[in-house]
Amino acid sequence: MSNDVDHVVERTVEEQPATIRREEVHIVRERGSAGWWVAAVVAIIAIVGVIFLLNGGLTPTADLQAARDQGATLDRADSAAAGAQIAAADAARSAEAAAENNARASSNAAQAAVDRSVATEKDAASAARDASANEPASPPQ
């Protein structure tokens, strides 16, 4: 690992005649254990996470049931709204059909009244003709 720590430095200096000087440096490195500690902590966290996931997290059964109940309530409300829309559309169609039937009946009644008026007028004209035909030609004096 790259957590190596320099702890001990050994230096040896040998002096030889004044013209040559030789120096050796030995660096002794000890491996640090910080990497192993980090790996152990990560492993513990991973194990705790797996246990947490296998136990279903923090959501208790009552919360899950409440969420299901809320979903069912929303579904019933949506169904009721859709039913109300269908009923309103049916009512509008029924009202339109009733208005058409009423207009047709009014038209038929008006036509019947016109036909009766024409018949009454014909009867009155016929009665007037009959009355004028039955009248004596000259009035008695």
Disulfide bonds with the S-S distance in Angstrom:
none
